[in-house]
């Protein structure tokens, strides 16, 4: 992982993917939806503004062990 992911961000991303965690506010929910739907150029733009959030979403979506890693960051969250 190149970007440090805070526990709160891990919780939000886990929630977004239905893997535990807790629900963020509407703004963060909308940013996560934007990251999910962004093409490569816009993903990189969003990464420049929200590096930890994009890193956490990449981890959950691209790394087979990503959800487990996010659960560890979040403090042992179970689904």
C-alpha positions as CSV (number, residue, x, y, z in Angstrom):
1,X,0.0,0.0,0.0
2,X,1.5,3.3,-1.0
3,X,-1.0,5.5,0.8
4,X,-1.8,5.4,4.5
5,X,-5.4,4.6,5.0
6,X,-7.0,5.9,8.2
7,X,-9.3,3.6,10.2
8,X,-12.3,5.8,9.5
9,X,-11.7,5.6,5.7
10,X,-11.4,1.8,6.0
11,X,-14.8,1.7,7.8
12,X,-16.4,3.8,5.1
13,X,-15.1,1.7,2.2
14,X,-16.1,-1.5,3.9
15,X,-19.6,-0.1,4.4
16,X,-19.7,1.0,0.7
17,X,-19.0,-2.6,-0.4
18,X,-21.4,-4.2,2.1
19,X,-18.5,-5.7,4.1
20,X,-19.1,-4.2,7.6
21,X,-17.8,-0.8,8.7
22,X,-20.1,2.1,9.2
23,X,-21.9,4.5,7.0
24,X,-20.2,7.8,6.1
25,X,-22.0,11.1,5.5
26,X,-23.6,11.9,2.2
27,X,-20.6,13.8,0.8
28,X,-18.3,10.8,1.3
29,X,-20.9,8.5,-0.1
30,X,-21.1,10.6,-3.3
31,X,-17.3,10.8,-3.6
32,X,-17.2,7.0,-3.4
33,X,-19.8,6.7,-6.1
34,X,-17.8,9.0,-8.2
35,X,-14.6,7.0,-7.7
36,X,-16.5,3.8,-8.6
37,X,-17.8,5.4,-11.9
38,X,-14.7,7.4,-12.9
39,X,-12.6,6.6,-15.9
40,X,-8.8,6.4,-15.4
41,X,-8.2,10.1,-15.9
42,X,-10.9,11.2,-13.5
43,X,-9.8,8.5,-11.0
44,X,-6.3,10.0,-10.9
45,X,-7.8,13.5,-10.5
46,X,-9.9,12.2,-7.6
47,X,-6.8,10.4,-6.2
48,X,-5.0,13.8,-6.1
49,X,-7.7,15.2,-3.9
50,X,-8.7,12.1,-1.9
51,X,-5.6,9.9,-1.9
52,X,-6.6,7.7,1.1
53,X,-10.1,7.1,-0.1
54,X,-9.1,6.1,-3.6
55,X,-6.3,3.9,-2.2
56,X,-8.8,2.1,0.1
57,X,-11.3,1.7,-2.8
58,X,-8.5,0.3,-5.0
59,X,-7.5,-2.1,-2.2
60,X,-11.1,-3.3,-1.8
61,X,-11.7,-3.6,-5.6
62,X,-8.4,-4.8,-7.0
63,X,-6.7,-6.8,-4.3
64,X,-8.2,-10.3,-3.6
65,X,-7.1,-9.8,0.1
66,X,-8.1,-6.1,0.1
67,X,-11.2,-6.5,2.2
68,X,-9.3,-8.4,4.9
69,X,-6.6,-5.7,4.8
70,X,-9.2,-3.0,5.3
71,X,-10.9,-4.9,8.1
72,X,-7.5,-5.0,9.8
73,X,-7.0,-1.3,9.3
74,X,-10.5,-0.7,10.7
75,X,-9.7,-2.7,13.8
76,X,-10.9,-6.2,13.1
77,X,-14.3,-5.4,11.6
78,X,-16.4,-8.4,10.7
79,X,-18.9,-8.4,7.9
